Amino acid sequence: MILEPDNSPRLTTPPLPGVRRRKRGPAPRPAKDIQAQDLHGFKKLQRVAELLAHLHLVGCDRDKAHNRELHFDDYVLLMLLAPPP
């Protein structure tokens, strides 16, 4: 925190030597609404889910409380649905 001449604190931090601040670009555009015709590929996802069904009980033996809601096969499907970085 830096004190101004009138002893009031300045909320911004001073620039670091050798570091340039990025200029802010325009605000991101809001995402468009998803329509039913935009969605496709669920039959392929169902086939993958059938292949991953044997992973459903993996790790459940360690779950002492028996309250597992996210099973490993569900987790893998969610990772497949996530957009690439």
PDB file of N, CA, C and O in Angstrom:
ATOM      1  N   MET A   1       0.851  -1.167   0.000  1.00  0.00           N
ATOM      2  CA  MET A   1       0.000   0.000   0.000  1.00  0.00           C
ATOM      3  C   MET A   1       0.898   1.230   0.000  1.00  0.00           C
ATOM      4  O   MET A   1       1.908   1.277   0.701  1.00  0.00           O
ATOM      5  N   ILE A   2       0.522   2.204  -0.781  1.00  0.00           N
ATOM      6  CA  ILE A   2       1.303   3.438  -0.909  1.00  0.00           C
ATOM      7  C   ILE A   2       0.489   4.584  -0.338  1.00  0.00           C
ATOM      8  O   ILE A   2      -0.718   4.671  -0.561  1.00  0.00           O
ATOM      9  N   LEU A   3       1.138   5.442   0.381  1.00  0.00           N
ATOM     10  CA  LEU A   3       0.443   6.604   0.920  1.00  0.00           C
ATOM     11  C   LEU A   3       0.593   7.771  -0.037  1.00  0.00           C
ATOM     12  O   LEU A   3       1.692   8.068  -0.508  1.00  0.00           O
ATOM     13  N   GLU A   4      -0.515   8.426  -0.317  1.00  0.00           N
ATOM     14  CA  GLU A   4      -0.528   9.629  -1.151  1.00  0.00           C
ATOM     15  C   GLU A   4      -0.040  10.804  -0.300  1.00  0.00           C
ATOM     16  O   GLU A   4       0.084  10.669   0.917  1.00  0.00           O
ATOM     17  N   PRO A   5       0.238  11.945  -0.919  1.00  0.00           N
ATOM     18  CA  PRO A   5       0.701  13.099  -0.127  1.00  0.00           C
ATOM     19  C   PRO A   5      -0.245  13.496   0.991  1.00  0.00           C
ATOM     20  O   PRO A   5       0.198  14.043   2.000  1.00  0.00           O
ATOM     21  N   ASP A   6      -1.531  13.237   0.839  1.00  0.00           N
ATOM     22  CA  ASP A   6      -2.469  13.589   1.910  1.00  0.00           C
ATOM     23  C   ASP A   6      -2.652  12.439   2.906  1.00  0.00           C
ATOM     24  O   ASP A   6      -3.617  12.432   3.671  1.00  0.00           O
ATOM     25  N   ASN A   7      -1.722  11.458   2.900  1.00  0.00           N
ATOM     26  CA  ASN A   7      -1.706  10.295   3.793  1.00  0.00           C
ATOM     27  C   ASN A   7      -2.899   9.357   3.613  1.00  0.00           C
ATOM     28  O   ASN A   7      -3.206   8.587   4.523  1.00  0.00           O
ATOM     29  N   SER A   8      -3.580   9.401   2.465  1.00  0.00           N
ATOM     30  CA  SER A   8      -4.636   8.440   2.188  1.00  0.00           C
ATOM     31  C   SER A   8      -4.022   7.289   1.384  1.00  0.00           C
ATOM     32  O   SER A   8      -3.202   7.523   0.496  1.00  0.00           O
ATOM     33  N   PRO A   9      -4.413   6.061   1.689  1.00  0.00           N
ATOM     34  CA  PRO A   9      -3.809   4.928   0.984  1.00  0.00           C
ATOM     35  C   PRO A   9      -4.285   4.847  -0.473  1.00  0.00           C
ATOM     36  O   PRO A   9      -5.449   5.108  -0.776  1.00  0.00           O
ATOM     37  N   ARG A  10      -3.370   4.484  -1.352  1.00  0.00           N
ATOM     38  CA  ARG A  10      -3.714   4.250  -2.747  1.00  0.00           C
ATOM     39  C   ARG A  10      -3.969   2.760  -2.883  1.00  0.00           C
ATOM     40  O   ARG A  10      -3.188   1.949  -2.387  1.00  0.00           O
ATOM     41  N   LEU A  11      -5.054   2.394  -3.550  1.00  0.00           N
ATOM     42  CA  LEU A  11      -5.460   0.998  -3.615  1.00  0.00           C
ATOM     43  C   LEU A  11      -4.687   0.204  -4.656  1.00  0.00           C
ATOM     44  O   LEU A  11      -4.669  -1.025  -4.596  1.00  0.00           O
ATOM     45  N   THR A  12      -4.062   0.860  -5.587  1.00  0.00           N
ATOM     46  CA  THR A  12      -3.321   0.123  -6.600  1.00  0.00           C
ATOM     47  C   THR A  12      -1.894  -0.120  -6.127  1.00  0.00           C
ATOM     48  O   THR A  12      -1.348   0.637  -5.325  1.00  0.00           O
ATOM     49  N   THR A  13      -1.314  -1.178  -6.635  1.00  0.00           N
ATOM     50  CA  THR A  13       0.068  -1.485  -6.288  1.00  0.00           C
ATOM     51  C   THR A  13       0.994  -0.799  -7.286  1.00  0.00           C
ATOM     52  O   THR A  13       0.608  -0.584  -8.435  1.00  0.00           O
ATOM     53  N   PRO A  14       2.183  -0.460  -6.874  1.00  0.00           N
ATOM     54  CA  PRO A  14       3.106   0.193  -7.801  1.00  0.00           C
ATOM     55  C   PRO A  14       3.577  -0.801  -8.857  1.00  0.00           C
ATOM     56  O   PRO A  14       3.610  -2.005  -8.603  1.00  0.00           O
ATOM     57  N   PRO A  15       3.937  -0.312 -10.026  1.00  0.00           N
ATOM     58  CA  PRO A  15       4.427  -1.231 -11.058  1.00  0.00           C
ATOM     59  C   PRO A  15       5.746  -1.856 -10.634  1.00  0.00           C
ATOM     60  O   PRO A  15       6.609  -1.189 -10.064  1.00  0.00           O
ATOM     61  N   LEU A  16       5.890  -3.132 -10.916  1.00  0.00           N
ATOM     62  CA  LEU A  16       7.117  -3.838 -10.597  1.00  0.00           C
ATOM     63  C   LEU A  16       8.150  -3.559 -11.680  1.00  0.00           C
ATOM     64  O   LEU A  16       7.787  -3.454 -12.852  1.00  0.00           O
ATOM     65  N   PRO A  17       9.405  -3.437 -11.329  1.00  0.00           N
ATOM     66  CA  PRO A  17      10.415  -3.173 -12.342  1.00  0.00           C
ATOM     67  C   PRO A  17      10.541  -4.357 -13.304  1.00  0.00           C
ATOM     68  O   PRO A  17      10.640  -5.508 -12.879  1.00  0.00           O
ATOM     69  N   GLY A  18      10.536  -4.062 -14.584  1.00  0.00           N
ATOM     70  CA  GLY A  18      10.685  -5.088 -15.602  1.00  0.00           C
ATOM     71  C   GLY A  18       9.409  -5.834 -15.933  1.00  0.00           C
ATOM     72  O   GLY A  18       9.432  -6.757 -16.747  1.00  0.00           O
ATOM     73  N   VAL A  19       8.287  -5.456 -15.318  1.00  0.00           N
ATOM     74  CA  VAL A  19       7.015  -6.131 -15.586  1.00  0.00           C
ATOM     75  C   VAL A  19       6.071  -5.146 -16.246  1.00  0.00           C
ATOM     76  O   VAL A  19       5.808  -4.065 -15.719  1.00  0.00           O
ATOM     77  N   ARG A  20       5.567  -5.533 -17.404  1.00  0.00           N
ATOM     78  CA  ARG A  20       4.605  -4.683 -18.098  1.00  0.00           C
ATOM     79  C   ARG A  20       3.209  -5.194 -17.827  1.00  0.00           C
ATOM     80  O   ARG A  20       2.972  -6.402 -17.827  1.00  0.00           O
ATOM     81  N   ARG A  21       2.294  -4.290 -17.600  1.00  0.00           N
ATOM     82  CA  ARG A  21       0.909  -4.665 -17.393  1.00  0.00           C
ATOM     83  C   ARG A  21       0.225  -4.848 -18.727  1.00  0.00           C
ATOM     84  O   ARG A  21       0.465  -4.103 -19.677  1.00  0.00           O
ATOM     85  N   ARG A  22      -0.630  -5.849 -18.783  1.00  0.00           N
ATOM     86  CA  ARG A  22      -1.391  -6.056 -20.006  1.00  0.00           C
ATOM     87  C   ARG A  22      -2.526  -5.059 -20.073  1.00  0.00           C
ATOM     88  O   ARG A  22      -3.170  -4.751 -19.071  1.00  0.00           O
ATOM     89  N   LYS A  23      -2.755  -4.563 -21.269  1.00  0.00           N
ATOM     90  CA  LYS A  23      -3.892  -3.676 -21.445  1.00  0.00           C
ATOM     91  C   LYS A  23      -5.145  -4.514 -21.509  1.00  0.00           C
ATOM     92  O   LYS A  23      -5.151  -5.611 -22.067  1.00  0.00           O
ATOM     93  N   ARG A  24      -6.186  -3.995 -20.942  1.00  0.00           N
ATOM     94  CA  ARG A  24      -7.441  -4.727 -20.958  1.00  0.00           C
ATOM     95  C   ARG A  24      -8.080  -4.602 -22.330  1.00  0.00           C
ATOM     96  O   ARG A  24      -8.173  -3.514 -22.897  1.00  0.00           O
ATOM     97  N   GLY A  25      -8.512  -5.727 -22.843  1.00  0.00           N
ATOM     98  CA  GLY A  25      -9.194  -5.743 -24.122  1.00  0.00           C
ATOM     99  C   GLY A  25     -10.681  -5.513 -23.922  1.00  0.00           C
ATOM    100  O   GLY A  25     -11.130  -5.207 -22.817  1.00  0.00           O
ATOM    101  N   PRO A  26     -11.426  -5.659 -24.977  1.00  0.00           N
ATOM    102  CA  PRO A  26     -12.880  -5.497 -24.834  1.00  0.00           C
ATOM    103  C   PRO A  26     -13.459  -6.616 -23.981  1.00  0.00           C
ATOM    104  O   PRO A  26     -12.884  -7.699 -23.869  1.00  0.00           O
ATOM    105  N   ALA A  27     -14.578  -6.338 -23.401  1.00  0.00           N
ATOM    106  CA  ALA A  27     -15.238  -7.327 -22.550  1.00  0.00           C
ATOM    107  C   ALA A  27     -15.643  -8.529 -23.399  1.00  0.00           C
ATOM    108  O   ALA A  27     -16.021  -8.359 -24.559  1.00  0.00           O
ATOM    109  N   PRO A  28     -15.573  -9.739 -22.847  1.00  0.00           N
ATOM    110  CA  PRO A  28     -15.959 -10.914 -23.634  1.00  0.00           C
ATOM    111  C   PRO A  28     -17.447 -10.878 -23.956  1.00  0.00           C
ATOM    112  O   PRO A  28     -18.269 -10.400 -23.174  1.00  0.00           O
ATOM    113  N   ARG A  29     -17.761 -11.400 -25.131  1.00  0.00           N
ATOM    114  CA  ARG A  29     -19.158 -11.437 -25.551  1.00  0.00           C
ATOM    115  C   ARG A  29     -19.886 -12.519 -24.768  1.00  0.00           C
ATOM    116  O   ARG A  29     -19.315 -13.573 -24.491  1.00  0.00           O
ATOM    117  N   PRO A  30     -21.136 -12.269 -24.411  1.00  0.00           N
ATOM    118  CA  PRO A  30     -21.869 -13.310 -23.686  1.00  0.00           C
ATOM    119  C   PRO A  30     -22.103 -14.509 -24.598  1.00  0.00           C
ATOM    120  O   PRO A  30     -22.260 -14.364 -25.810  1.00  0.00           O
ATOM    121  N   ALA A  31     -22.123 -15.694 -23.994  1.00  0.00           N
ATOM    122  CA  ALA A  31     -22.322 -16.921 -24.761  1.00  0.00           C
ATOM    123  C   ALA A  31     -23.741 -16.953 -25.304  1.00  0.00           C
ATOM    124  O   ALA A  31     -24.685 -16.504 -24.654  1.00  0.00           O
ATOM    125  N   LYS A  32     -23.873 -17.497 -26.519  1.00  0.00           N
ATOM    126  CA  LYS A  32     -25.216 -17.582 -27.099  1.00  0.00           C
ATOM    127  C   LYS A  32     -25.981 -18.714 -26.420  1.00  0.00           C
ATOM    128  O   LYS A  32     -25.390 -19.648 -25.878  1.00  0.00           O
ATOM    129  N   ASP A  33     -27.275 -18.612 -26.461  1.00  0.00           N
ATOM    130  CA  ASP A  33     -28.123 -19.657 -25.884  1.00  0.00           C
ATOM    131  C   ASP A  33     -27.982 -20.933 -26.695  1.00  0.00           C
ATOM    132  O   ASP A  33     -27.917 -20.889 -27.923  1.00  0.00           O
ATOM    133  N   ILE A  34     -27.936 -22.057 -26.020  1.00  0.00           N
ATOM    134  CA  ILE A  34     -27.804 -23.350 -26.686  1.00  0.00           C
ATOM    135  C   ILE A  34     -29.188 -23.830 -27.098  1.00  0.00           C
ATOM    136  O   ILE A  34     -30.117 -23.869 -26.292  1.00  0.00           O
ATOM    137  N   GLN A  35     -29.302 -24.187 -28.350  1.00  0.00           N
ATOM    138  CA  GLN A  35     -30.559 -24.707 -28.890  1.00  0.00           C
ATOM    139  C   GLN A  35     -30.445 -26.223 -29.038  1.00  0.00           C
ATOM    140  O   GLN A  35     -29.343 -26.770 -29.007  1.00  0.00           O
ATOM    141  N   ALA A  36     -31.578 -26.897 -29.198  1.00  0.00           N
ATOM    142  CA  ALA A  36     -31.591 -28.355 -29.322  1.00  0.00           C
ATOM    143  C   ALA A  36     -30.827 -28.810 -30.558  1.00  0.00           C
ATOM    144  O   ALA A  36     -30.184 -29.859 -30.522  1.00  0.00           O
ATOM    145  N   GLN A  37     -30.880 -28.048 -31.654  1.00  0.00           N
ATOM    146  CA  GLN A  37     -30.187 -28.460 -32.878  1.00  0.00           C
ATOM    147  C   GLN A  37     -28.664 -28.309 -32.750  1.00  0.00           C
ATOM    148  O   GLN A  37     -27.929 -28.834 -33.587  1.00  0.00           O
ATOM    149  N   ASP A  38     -28.181 -27.611 -31.730  1.00  0.00           N
ATOM    150  CA  ASP A  38     -26.738 -27.471 -31.514  1.00  0.00           C
ATOM    151  C   ASP A  38     -26.129 -28.707 -30.860  1.00  0.00           C
ATOM    152  O   ASP A  38     -24.913 -28.894 -30.910  1.00  0.00           O
ATOM    153  N   LEU A  39     -26.946 -29.542 -30.256  1.00  0.00           N
ATOM    154  CA  LEU A  39     -26.467 -30.705 -29.521  1.00  0.00           C
ATOM    155  C   LEU A  39     -26.482 -31.939 -30.412  1.00  0.00           C
ATOM    156  O   LEU A  39     -27.480 -32.217 -31.077  1.00  0.00           O
ATOM    157  N   HIS A  40     -25.382 -32.673 -30.426  1.00  0.00           N
ATOM    158  CA  HIS A  40     -25.302 -33.892 -31.216  1.00  0.00           C
ATOM    159  C   HIS A  40     -24.196 -34.780 -30.654  1.00  0.00           C
ATOM    160  O   HIS A  40     -23.376 -34.323 -29.857  1.00  0.00           O
ATOM    161  N   GLY A  41     -24.170 -36.042 -31.065  1.00  0.00           N
ATOM    162  CA  GLY A  41     -23.120 -36.955 -30.655  1.00  0.00           C
ATOM    163  C   GLY A  41     -23.435 -37.776 -29.423  1.00  0.00           C
ATOM    164  O   GLY A  41     -22.543 -38.405 -28.854  1.00  0.00           O
ATOM    165  N   PHE A  42     -24.700 -37.778 -29.000  1.00  0.00           N
ATOM    166  CA  PHE A  42     -25.038 -38.496 -27.778  1.00  0.00           C
ATOM    167  C   PHE A  42     -25.072 -40.008 -27.973  1.00  0.00           C
ATOM    168  O   PHE A  42     -24.863 -40.756 -27.017  1.00  0.00           O
ATOM    169  N   LYS A  43     -25.331 -40.469 -29.193  1.00  0.00           N
ATOM    170  CA  LYS A  43     -25.313 -41.916 -29.427  1.00  0.00           C
ATOM    171  C   LYS A  43     -23.897 -42.456 -29.248  1.00  0.00           C
ATOM    172  O   LYS A  43     -23.710 -43.548 -28.712  1.00  0.00           O
ATOM    173  N   LYS A  44     -22.904 -41.694 -29.697  1.00  0.00           N
ATOM    174  CA  LYS A  44     -21.513 -42.110 -29.514  1.00  0.00           C
ATOM    175  C   LYS A  44     -21.138 -42.099 -28.035  1.00  0.00           C
ATOM    176  O   LYS A  44     -20.401 -42.967 -27.567  1.00  0.00           O
ATOM    177  N   LEU A  45     -21.647 -41.119 -27.309  1.00  0.00           N
ATOM    178  CA  LEU A  45     -21.357 -41.031 -25.880  1.00  0.00           C
ATOM    179  C   LEU A  45     -21.981 -42.205 -25.129  1.00  0.00           C
ATOM    180  O   LEU A  45     -21.406 -42.705 -24.162  1.00  0.00           O
ATOM    181  N   GLN A  46     -23.146 -42.637 -25.572  1.00  0.00           N
ATOM    182  CA  GLN A  46     -23.783 -43.800 -24.942  1.00  0.00           C
ATOM    183  C   GLN A  46     -22.948 -45.055 -25.164  1.00  0.00           C
ATOM    184  O   GLN A  46     -22.848 -45.897 -24.272  1.00  0.00           O
ATOM    185  N   ARG A  47     -22.355 -45.186 -26.334  1.00  0.00           N
ATOM    186  CA  ARG A  47     -21.495 -46.342 -26.609  1.00  0.00           C
ATOM    187  C   ARG A  47     -20.267 -46.321 -25.707  1.00  0.00           C
ATOM    188  O   ARG A  47     -19.852 -47.359 -25.193  1.00  0.00           O
ATOM    189  N   VAL A  48     -19.683 -45.132 -25.514  1.00  0.00           N
ATOM    190  CA  VAL A  48     -18.523 -45.009 -24.630  1.00  0.00           C
ATOM    191  C   VAL A  48     -18.926 -45.324 -23.186  1.00  0.00           C
ATOM    192  O   VAL A  48     -18.168 -45.953 -22.447  1.00  0.00           O
ATOM    193  N   ALA A  49     -20.116 -44.886 -22.794  1.00  0.00           N
ATOM    194  CA  ALA A  49     -20.591 -45.161 -21.434  1.00  0.00           C
ATOM    195  C   ALA A  49     -20.728 -46.660 -21.205  1.00  0.00           C
ATOM    196  O   ALA A  49     -20.441 -47.153 -20.115  1.00  0.00           O
ATOM    197  N   GLU A  50     -21.163 -47.381 -22.227  1.00  0.00           N
ATOM    198  CA  GLU A  50     -21.266 -48.835 -22.093  1.00  0.00           C
ATOM    199  C   GLU A  50     -19.889 -49.468 -21.915  1.00  0.00           C
ATOM    200  O   GLU A  50     -19.738 -50.436 -21.170  1.00  0.00           O
ATOM    201  N   LEU A  51     -18.885 -48.919 -22.603  1.00  0.00           N
ATOM    202  CA  LEU A  51     -17.527 -49.451 -22.458  1.00  0.00           C
ATOM    203  C   LEU A  51     -16.940 -49.158 -21.074  1.00  0.00           C
ATOM    204  O   LEU A  51     -16.129 -49.927 -20.558  1.00  0.00           O
ATOM    205  N   LEU A  52     -17.359 -48.042 -20.485  1.00  0.00           N
ATOM    206  CA  LEU A  52     -16.818 -47.645 -19.184  1.00  0.00           C
ATOM    207  C   LEU A  52     -17.615 -48.193 -18.005  1.00  0.00           C
ATOM    208  O   LEU A  52     -17.255 -47.945 -16.854  1.00  0.00           O
ATOM    209  N   ALA A  53     -18.676 -48.924 -18.265  1.00  0.00           N
ATOM    210  CA  ALA A  53     -19.557 -49.397 -17.190  1.00  0.00           C
ATOM    211  C   ALA A  53     -18.814 -50.260 -16.172  1.00  0.00           C
ATOM    212  O   ALA A  53     -19.177 -50.268 -14.995  1.00  0.00           O
ATOM    213  N   HIS A  54     -17.784 -50.986 -16.602  1.00  0.00           N
ATOM    214  CA  HIS A  54     -17.059 -51.847 -15.654  1.00  0.00           C
ATOM    215  C   HIS A  54     -16.251 -51.042 -14.641  1.00  0.00           C
ATOM    216  O   HIS A  54     -15.775 -51.601 -13.653  1.00  0.00           O
ATOM    217  N   LEU A  55     -16.087 -49.728 -14.870  1.00  0.00           N
ATOM    218  CA  LEU A  55     -15.351 -48.881 -13.924  1.00  0.00           C
ATOM    219  C   LEU A  55     -16.244 -48.317 -12.822  1.00  0.00           C
ATOM    220  O   LEU A  55     -15.760 -47.614 -11.935  1.00  0.00           O
ATOM    221  N   HIS A  56     -17.529 -48.616 -12.869  1.00  0.00           N
ATOM    222  CA  HIS A  56     -18.468 -47.992 -11.943  1.00  0.00           C
ATOM    223  C   HIS A  56     -18.123 -48.270 -10.477  1.00  0.00           C
ATOM    224  O   HIS A  56     -18.242 -47.378  -9.637  1.00  0.00           O
ATOM    225  N   LEU A  57     -17.708 -49.468 -10.169  1.00  0.00           N
ATOM    226  CA  LEU A  57     -17.452 -49.828  -8.772  1.00  0.00           C
ATOM    227  C   LEU A  57     -15.995 -49.655  -8.348  1.00  0.00           C
ATOM    228  O   LEU A  57     -15.641 -50.005  -7.223  1.00  0.00           O
ATOM    229  N   VAL A  58     -15.145 -49.121  -9.226  1.00  0.00           N
ATOM    230  CA  VAL A  58     -13.738 -48.945  -8.881  1.00  0.00           C
ATOM    231  C   VAL A  58     -13.630 -47.925  -7.747  1.00  0.00           C
ATOM    232  O   VAL A  58     -14.146 -46.813  -7.860  1.00  0.00           O
ATOM    233  N   GLY A  59     -12.977 -48.291  -6.683  1.00  0.00           N
ATOM    234  CA  GLY A  59     -12.769 -47.405  -5.539  1.00  0.00           C
ATOM    235  C   GLY A  59     -13.895 -47.420  -4.530  1.00  0.00           C
ATOM    236  O   GLY A  59     -13.766 -46.800  -3.474  1.00  0.00           O
ATOM    237  N   CYS A  60     -14.997 -48.102  -4.808  1.00  0.00           N
ATOM    238  CA  CYS A  60     -16.125 -48.122  -3.876  1.00  0.00           C
ATOM    239  C   CYS A  60     -15.827 -48.925  -2.619  1.00  0.00           C
ATOM    240  O   CYS A  60     -16.427 -48.679  -1.572  1.00  0.00           O
ATOM    241  N   ASP A  61     -14.907 -49.883  -2.707  1.00  0.00           N
ATOM    242  CA  ASP A  61     -14.578 -50.672  -1.520  1.00  0.00           C
ATOM    243  C   ASP A  61     -13.888 -49.829  -0.453  1.00  0.00           C
ATOM    244  O   ASP A  61     -13.930 -50.181   0.726  1.00  0.00           O
ATOM    245  N   ARG A  62     -13.256 -48.726  -0.840  1.00  0.00           N
ATOM    246  CA  ARG A  62     -12.617 -47.840   0.142  1.00  0.00           C
ATOM    247  C   ARG A  62     -13.600 -46.854   0.749  1.00  0.00           C
ATOM    248  O   ARG A  62     -13.292 -46.213   1.754  1.00  0.00           O
ATOM    249  N   ASP A  63     -14.788 -46.720   0.149  1.00  0.00           N
ATOM    250  CA  ASP A  63     -15.797 -45.771   0.614  1.00  0.00           C
ATOM    251  C   ASP A  63     -16.525 -46.358   1.820  1.00  0.00           C
ATOM    252  O   ASP A  63     -17.483 -47.115   1.664  1.00  0.00           O
ATOM    253  N   LYS A  64     -16.074 -46.015   3.009  1.00  0.00           N
ATOM    254  CA  LYS A  64     -16.630 -46.593   4.229  1.00  0.00           C
ATOM    255  C   LYS A  64     -18.046 -46.099   4.515  1.00  0.00           C
ATOM    256  O   LYS A  64     -18.843 -46.830   5.103  1.00  0.00           O
ATOM    257  N   ALA A  65     -18.371 -44.870   4.109  1.00  0.00           N
ATOM    258  CA  ALA A  65     -19.690 -44.309   4.400  1.00  0.00           C
ATOM    259  C   ALA A  65     -20.743 -44.740   3.388  1.00  0.00           C
ATOM    260  O   ALA A  65     -21.937 -44.561   3.625  1.00  0.00           O
ATOM    261  N   HIS A  66     -20.318 -45.302   2.269  1.00  0.00           N
ATOM    262  CA  HIS A  66     -21.215 -45.744   1.206  1.00  0.00           C
ATOM    263  C   HIS A  66     -22.111 -44.612   0.703  1.00  0.00           C
ATOM    264  O   HIS A  66     -23.304 -44.802   0.467  1.00  0.00           O
ATOM    265  N   ASN A  67     -21.513 -43.439   0.545  1.00  0.00           N
ATOM    266  CA  ASN A  67     -22.280 -42.291   0.057  1.00  0.00           C
ATOM    267  C   ASN A  67     -21.672 -41.718  -1.223  1.00  0.00           C
ATOM    268  O   ASN A  67     -21.837 -40.531  -1.506  1.00  0.00           O
ATOM    269  N   ARG A  68     -20.986 -42.529  -1.979  1.00  0.00           N
ATOM    270  CA  ARG A  68     -20.354 -42.064  -3.204  1.00  0.00           C
ATOM    271  C   ARG A  68     -21.430 -41.703  -4.219  1.00  0.00           C
ATOM    272  O   ARG A  68     -22.334 -42.492  -4.493  1.00  0.00           O
ATOM    273  N   GLU A  69     -21.319 -40.488  -4.778  1.00  0.00           N
ATOM    274  CA  GLU A  69     -22.272 -40.045  -5.791  1.00  0.00           C
ATOM    275  C   GLU A  69     -21.623 -39.939  -7.164  1.00  0.00           C
ATOM    276  O   GLU A  69     -22.294 -40.133  -8.177  1.00  0.00           O
ATOM    277  N   LEU A  70     -20.336 -39.637  -7.214  1.00  0.00           N
ATOM    278  CA  LEU A  70     -19.642 -39.521  -8.486  1.00  0.00           C
ATOM    279  C   LEU A  70     -18.734 -40.740  -8.634  1.00  0.00           C
ATOM    280  O   LEU A  70     -17.691 -40.831  -7.987  1.00  0.00           O
ATOM    281  N   HIS A  71     -19.136 -41.658  -9.477  1.00  0.00           N
ATOM    282  CA  HIS A  71     -18.360 -42.872  -9.708  1.00  0.00           C
ATOM    283  C   HIS A  71     -17.339 -42.616 -10.818  1.00  0.00           C
ATOM    284  O   HIS A  71     -17.436 -41.631 -11.550  1.00  0.00           O
ATOM    285  N   PHE A  72     -16.381 -43.498 -10.928  1.00  0.00           N
ATOM    286  CA  PHE A  72     -15.271 -43.271 -11.853  1.00  0.00           C
ATOM    287  C   PHE A  72     -15.730 -43.235 -13.303  1.00  0.00           C
ATOM    288  O   PHE A  72     -15.191 -42.457 -14.091  1.00  0.00           O
ATOM    289  N   ASP A  73     -16.702 -44.047 -13.676  1.00  0.00           N
ATOM    290  CA  ASP A  73     -17.187 -44.011 -15.056  1.00  0.00           C
ATOM    291  C   ASP A  73     -17.872 -42.683 -15.362  1.00  0.00           C
ATOM    292  O   ASP A  73     -17.741 -42.159 -16.469  1.00  0.00           O
ATOM    293  N   ASP A  74     -18.601 -42.135 -14.393  1.00  0.00           N
ATOM    294  CA  ASP A  74     -19.223 -40.821 -14.577  1.00  0.00           C
ATOM    295  C   ASP A  74     -18.164 -39.733 -14.709  1.00  0.00           C
ATOM    296  O   ASP A  74     -18.304 -38.813 -15.516  1.00  0.00           O
ATOM    297  N   TYR A  75     -17.107 -39.842 -13.914  1.00  0.00           N
ATOM    298  CA  TYR A  75     -16.023 -38.861 -13.965  1.00  0.00           C
ATOM    299  C   TYR A  75     -15.349 -38.854 -15.337  1.00  0.00           C
ATOM    300  O   TYR A  75     -15.059 -37.789 -15.882  1.00  0.00           O
ATOM    301  N   VAL A  76     -15.099 -40.039 -15.895  1.00  0.00           N
ATOM    302  CA  VAL A  76     -14.459 -40.132 -17.210  1.00  0.00           C
ATOM    303  C   VAL A  76     -15.371 -39.521 -18.280  1.00  0.00           C
ATOM    304  O   VAL A  76     -14.889 -38.825 -19.173  1.00  0.00           O
ATOM    305  N   LEU A  77     -16.673 -39.772 -18.198  1.00  0.00           N
ATOM    306  CA  LEU A  77     -17.592 -39.175 -19.156  1.00  0.00           C
ATOM    307  C   LEU A  77     -17.610 -37.650 -19.058  1.00  0.00           C
ATOM    308  O   LEU A  77     -17.674 -36.960 -20.076  1.00  0.00           O
ATOM    309  N   LEU A  78     -17.555 -37.133 -17.842  1.00  0.00           N
ATOM    310  CA  LEU A  78     -17.497 -35.673 -17.673  1.00  0.00           C
ATOM    311  C   LEU A  78     -16.219 -35.097 -18.266  1.00  0.00           C
ATOM    312  O   LEU A  78     -16.237 -34.018 -18.858  1.00  0.00           O
ATOM    313  N   MET A  79     -15.114 -35.811 -18.108  1.00  0.00           N
ATOM    314  CA  MET A  79     -13.851 -35.339 -18.676  1.00  0.00           C
ATOM    315  C   MET A  79     -13.912 -35.351 -20.208  1.00  0.00           C
ATOM    316  O   MET A  79     -13.323 -34.487 -20.857  1.00  0.00           O
ATOM    317  N   LEU A  80     -14.614 -36.319 -20.780  1.00  0.00           N
ATOM    318  CA  LEU A  80     -14.769 -36.357 -22.226  1.00  0.00           C
ATOM    319  C   LEU A  80     -15.651 -35.227 -22.741  1.00  0.00           C
ATOM    320  O   LEU A  80     -15.474 -34.766 -23.869  1.00  0.00           O
ATOM    321  N   LEU A  81     -16.589 -34.785 -21.933  1.00  0.00           N
ATOM    322  CA  LEU A  81     -17.478 -33.695 -22.325  1.00  0.00           C
ATOM    323  C   LEU A  81     -16.842 -32.323 -22.161  1.00  0.00           C
ATOM    324  O   LEU A  81     -17.279 -31.360 -22.791  1.00  0.00           O
ATOM    325  N   ALA A  82     -15.820 -32.223 -21.325  1.00  0.00           N
ATOM    326  CA  ALA A  82     -15.179 -30.935 -21.059  1.00  0.00           C
ATOM    327  C   ALA A  82     -14.447 -30.458 -22.303  1.00  0.00           C
ATOM    328  O   ALA A  82     -13.848 -31.265 -23.014  1.00  0.00           O
ATOM    329  N   PRO A  83     -14.487 -29.154 -22.579  1.00  0.00           N
ATOM    330  CA  PRO A  83     -13.756 -28.646 -23.747  1.00  0.00           C
ATOM    331  C   PRO A  83     -12.251 -28.730 -23.517  1.00  0.00           C
ATOM    332  O   PRO A  83     -11.788 -28.609 -22.383  1.00  0.00           O
ATOM    333  N   PRO A  84     -11.497 -28.934 -24.574  1.00  0.00           N
ATOM    334  CA  PRO A  84     -10.036 -29.011 -24.402  1.00  0.00           C
ATOM    335  C   PRO A  84      -9.471 -27.658 -23.963  1.00  0.00           C
ATOM    336  O   PRO A  84     -10.035 -26.615 -24.293  1.00  0.00           O
ATOM    337  N   PRO A  85      -8.371 -27.672 -23.227  1.00  0.00           N
ATOM    338  CA  PRO A  85      -7.801 -26.402 -22.742  1.00  0.00           C
ATOM    339  C   PRO A  85      -7.197 -25.586 -23.868  1.00  0.00           C
ATOM    340  O   PRO A  85      -6.677 -24.495 -23.630  1.00  0.00           O
TER     341      PRO A  85
END
